[in-house]
Amino acid sequence: MKNYLFILILLASCSSSKKKVTASELTNQIPEMSASDVRTTIGTNLHNFRSCYEREGKNERQFVKLSFLVDKKGNVFDSSVESNTQTKDLENCIKTILDGLTFPSPRVNKAIAKQNLTFVPPLL
């Protein structure tokens, strides 16, 4: 009888031990893109990002946070853009430019990348 009880307890613990993986845990498992590759590619296209900021016509500092994945061919996918002022036109413009960029191919199937941008109004 004790053996059957032990087997039932063992089976119950095995079947309930499945852990759900959250999106943030999955993201933590994806390797990061080379920071220098990200900075170089973003820097080369900074004038395009700046044009989005200038189109807004606001004379205030803007902080923008870019998060995205890069596939093995260097294409951007699953990108997100957040600004401190939450200006949707600015965020959409920057996202459009970001999604069109090609980065150096990562050494794995996909890599995560993050970059912050700061836009400052021109001095008069």
VEXVO-366576 format. One line per field, with one value per residue (C-alpha): residue number from 1; residue in three letters; chain; x, z, y. Coordinates in Angstrom, 1 decimal. Example, Ala and Ser with C-alpha at 12.3 -4.5 7.8 and 13.67 -1.06 7.14 Angstrom:
pos	c(1  2)
code	c(Ala  Ser)
unit	c(A  A)
x	c(12.3  13.7)
z	c(7.8  7.1)
y	c(-4.5  -1.1)
//
This chain:
pos	c(1  2  3  4  5  6  7  8  9  10  11  12  13  14  15  16  17  18  19  20  21  22  23  24  25  26  27  28  29  30  31  32  33  34  35  36  37  38  39  40  41  42  43  44  45  46  47  48  49  50  51  52  53  54  55  56  57  58  59  60  61  62  63  64  65  66  67  68  69  70  71  72  73  74  75  76  77  78  79  80  81  82  83  84  85  86  87  88  89  90  91  92  93  94  95  96  97  98  99  100  101  102  103  104  105  106  107  108  109  110  111  112  113  114  115  116  117  118  119  120  121  122  123  124)
code	c(Met  Lys  Asn  Tyr  Leu  Phe  Ile  Leu  Ile  Leu  Leu  Ala  Ser  Cys  Ser  Ser  Ser  Lys  Lys  Lys  Val  Thr  Ala  Ser  Glu  Leu  Thr  Asn  Gln  Ile  Pro  Glu  Met  Ser  Ala  Ser  Asp  Val  Arg  Thr  Thr  Ile  Gly  Thr  Asn  Leu  His  Asn  Phe  Arg  Ser  Cys  Tyr  Glu  Arg  Glu  Gly  Lys  Asn  Glu  Arg  Gln  Phe  Val  Lys  Leu  Ser  Phe  Leu  Val  Asp  Lys  Lys  Gly  Asn  Val  Phe  Asp  Ser  Ser  Val  Glu  Ser  Asn  Thr  Gln  Thr  Lys  Asp  Leu  Glu  Asn  Cys  Ile  Lys  Thr  Ile  Leu  Asp  Gly  Leu  Thr  Phe  Pro  Ser  Pro  Arg  Val  Asn  Lys  Ala  Ile  Ala  Lys  Gln  Asn  Leu  Thr  Phe  Val  Pro  Pro  Leu  Leu)
unit	c(A  A  A  A  A  A  A  A  A  A  A  A  A  A  A  A  A  A  A  A  A  A  A  A  A  A  A  A  A  A  A  A  A  A  A  A  A  A  A  A  A  A  A  A  A  A  A  A  A  A  A  A  A  A  A  A  A  A  A  A  A  A  A  A  A  A  A  A  A  A  A  A  A  A  A  A  A  A  A  A  A  A  A  A  A  A  A  A  A  A  A  A  A  A  A  A  A  A  A  A  A  A  A  A  A  A  A  A  A  A  A  A  A  A  A  A  A  A  A  A  A  A  A  A)
x	c(0.0  2.8  4.4  1.2  0.9  4.5  3.9  0.8  2.6  5.5  3.2  1.3  4.5  5.8  2.6  2.3  5.9  5.5  6.7  5.2  7.9  7.1  8.0  10.6  12.3  12.4  13.9  16.6  17.5  18.2  21.8  22.5  23.6  27.1  26.9  29.4  27.4  24.3  25.9  27.6  24.4  22.2  24.9  25.2  21.4  21.2  20.3  17.1  16.1  16.8  14.5  11.7  12.5  12.7  9.4  7.7  8.8  9.0  11.8  12.2  14.6  13.4  14.6  13.8  14.4  14.8  14.3  14.4  15.4  17.7  17.4  20.3  20.3  20.5  16.9  15.0  11.8  9.7  10.8  9.4  10.1  9.2  9.7  9.6  6.8  5.0  4.6  3.1  4.1  7.7  7.7  6.0  8.5  11.5  10.0  9.6  13.2  14.4  12.4  14.1  17.7  20.0  22.5  25.5  24.4  24.5  26.4  23.1  19.6  18.5  19.8  18.2  19.4  18.7  19.7  18.8  18.7  18.6  17.4  18.2  16.8  19.4  20.9  19.7)
z	c(0.0  0.8  -2.6  -4.4  -2.3  -3.1  -6.9  -6.8  -5.0  -7.4  -10.5  -9.1  -8.5  -12.0  -13.8  -11.9  -12.3  -15.8  -15.6  -17.9  -19.6  -19.7  -22.6  -20.5  -19.5  -23.2  -24.1  -21.5  -23.3  -26.6  -27.0  -27.3  -30.5  -30.5  -29.0  -31.4  -34.4  -33.0  -32.4  -35.8  -37.7  -35.7  -35.9  -39.7  -39.9  -37.1  -39.6  -40.5  -36.9  -36.3  -39.2  -37.3  -34.2  -36.3  -38.0  -34.6  -34.3  -30.5  -28.7  -25.9  -25.2  -26.3  -24.9  -27.1  -26.2  -29.0  -28.5  -31.3  -32.6  -35.5  -37.6  -39.0  -42.2  -40.2  -40.7  -37.8  -36.5  -33.4  -32.7  -30.1  -29.7  -26.6  -26.0  -22.7  -24.1  -25.7  -29.0  -31.3  -34.5  -33.4  -32.2  -35.4  -37.6  -35.8  -35.8  -39.6  -40.1  -37.6  -39.2  -42.6  -41.3  -41.9  -39.2  -39.5  -39.2  -35.7  -35.0  -34.0  -35.5  -33.8  -31.3  -29.2  -29.4  -27.4  -28.0  -26.4  -28.4  -27.1  -29.2  -28.2  -29.9  -31.8  -30.1  -31.3)
y	c(0.0  2.4  1.8  2.7  5.9  6.8  6.3  8.4  11.2  10.9  11.1  14.0  16.0  15.2  16.3  19.6  20.6  22.0  25.6  28.2  30.3  34.0  36.3  38.2  34.9  33.9  37.2  36.6  33.4  35.2  36.4  40.1  41.7  43.1  46.6  48.0  46.6  48.2  51.6  51.6  50.8  53.2  55.9  55.6  56.2  58.8  61.6  59.6  59.2  62.9  63.9  62.2  64.3  67.5  66.8  67.0  70.6  70.5  72.3  69.8  67.0  63.6  60.2  57.2  53.6  51.1  47.3  44.9  41.5  40.8  37.6  35.7  37.8  41.0  42.1  43.8  42.2  42.5  46.1  48.5  52.2  54.2  57.9  59.8  62.1  59.1  61.0  58.4  60.1  60.3  56.7  55.4  57.3  56.0  52.4  52.6  53.6  51.0  48.2  49.0  48.8  45.9  45.0  42.7  39.1  37.8  34.5  32.9  32.6  35.7  38.3  41.0  44.6  47.7  51.3  54.6  57.8  61.4  64.2  67.8  70.9  72.9  75.9  79.2)
//
